[in-house]
């Protein structure tokens, strides 16, 4: 299936050298349902990536099994989901990559949307850097998808007030600014 997708939708990558060797929270913009597939392709075969994904798509045994086999950590949106937090922390503490869409949902336009604080919270709890990522072209039916990785944002560079919800939101907004800046640097 992946070969078919990538035959018609090649992925061009820029900034892969910005990916840390250890754990990281990869934070892309989110325009299309296949963004996780394009991001995984851009990361490459040497590293796997788990994703936070809305639990609503896991209807029934087969879909639950399917998404969990792909490394999806289900999250109940709009709730304090302890299971999602534990699953995400486990991925990062084992040195893995965790894909978190900071906006929390697909956003079809370049409009300014507020980022959720989850990525900043996970980065702070694990000392894993956040890596801003810009995905371009995934919302179009044909053509090349471009994935640009920005420089990691280390926890030490985070706002000192990030021990609170407001602090995490400030860090999340800074992250969104970094993602928007990558738009001009796309492949």
N, C-alpha and C positions, 0 to 999 in steps of 0.2 A: 504494500500500500504506500509506504513512504517513497519508494522509487517512483511510483506514478506521480505523487504530489510534486516531488522535486524535479521530475522531468519537465513538468509544465510550469513550475514555480521555483526556479533556481534561487538559492540564497547566497547573497554576497555579504561578506563580513569585513568589518573594519574594527580595529582596536582589540583584537583577541588577546594581545599581549597584556592588556589591562586586567585580565582575569587572574585572581589570586590562586596560588597553589593550594591553599587550604580552604576552609569554609568561607562562604560568601552568600549574601542575600542579593540575588540578581533582580533588579527592579526595572522592568520595561513598561513603556506605554502599552495600552491594550485597545486595539481597534477591531480585531477579527478573532473568530473562534479558534482559528489555527495558529494563533500567535505562540502558544506553548511549543508547538511542533517546529516552527521556524526558529525559535530561540534555542531549542535543544539541538537542532541542526547546526546553528551558528557556534554553539559551545563546542561541538565536535564529539567524536566517539570516545575520546580518552576520559571524559568526565560525564557522569550522569547528573541529571538535575531533577529534583522533586519539585512539585508545584503545590501551592495552596489552591484549592479549587472548590467552588460552591457545592455544598452537599446535595443541593436539589437535583443535580445531574445524575446522582447515583441512585436511580430508581430501580430496585430489584437486585437480585443476587448477581446476575451476570454483569450488569453495569458497575455495580460496586466492586466486584472482583476485577473487572477490566481496568477501571481507573486506578484502583490500588496497585495493580500489577505494573502500571506505568509510573508509580511513585507519587500519585496525587494524594495529598493530605487534605481530607475533606474539612471544610469549615462552614459552620452555620453563620451566614452573614447577618449582621445586626445583633449578634448575641456575644456574650463573653464565653467563647468556646474553649474550655480547658483541654479537651481532647486534641483540638487543632494546635493549641499552644504546645502541648507536650510532643506531638508528632513533629512539629516544626523545629522545636529545640533539639529533638533527637537527631534530625537530619544534620543540623548545623554542628552539634557537638561531636558527631562522627566525622566531621571534616567535609561534608557534602555541600553542594550548591542547592539553594532553595529559591525557586522563582516565586516572587510576590508581585502582583500587579498593584502598585500603590493606590491607584484610583478605585480599586475594589470591584470594578466592573468595566465592560467595554465602553469606550467613549469614541463616538464616530467622527468627531471633528476636533480641531485643534483648540477648542474652547478651553478656557481655564477652569479646571475642576480641582476641587480640594482633594488632597491625598489623605488616605487613612493613615493612622499612626502605627499600624502593625509592623511594617518593615523596620521602622526605627526601634520599636520595642524589642523585636527579635535580635537586631544587631547589637543593641545595648546589653541584652541579657547574655549574649554569647561572645561578645567581642569580635564578631565577624563583621567585616566591612560590607557596606552596601555598594553595589555597582550599578550606576545608572545605565540604562540601555534604551536606545531608540530604535523602534521597528518601523520601517517605512515601506509602503506598498502592499502590505498584507490585506488591506481592505479592498483591493482591486481584484477583479476576476482573473486577470492574466498579467504576466510580466514578472520582473525580478523583485524579490523581497530583499530589502537591505537592512542589515542589523549592525548597529554601531554601539560598541561598548565604550563607556566613559571610564575615567580614572576612579578607582575605589575611594569611597568616603569612609575613612577609619572612624571608629567609635570615639577616639580621642579628639577628633575634629568636631564632634557633635556639641551642640549647645549645652552648657553646664546645667541648664534647667531641665534637661531631658529625663530627669527622674520623675517627672510628672506627666500627666496626659497632655497638658499644654506644650510642654517641652518636646514631647515626641511629635506632636503636630507641627511644631516649628521646624523640626528636623525633616519631617516628611515634605513640607513645603519647599525646603531647600533642595531636597532630592528631586522634586518635580521641576524645579528651575534648572537643575543640571540636565535632566532628561530633555527639556525643551531646547537647551543650548546645543545638544547633540544633533538636533534636527538640521542645523546648518553645516554640520560636519559629516553628514551621512555619506556613505560610499557612493 
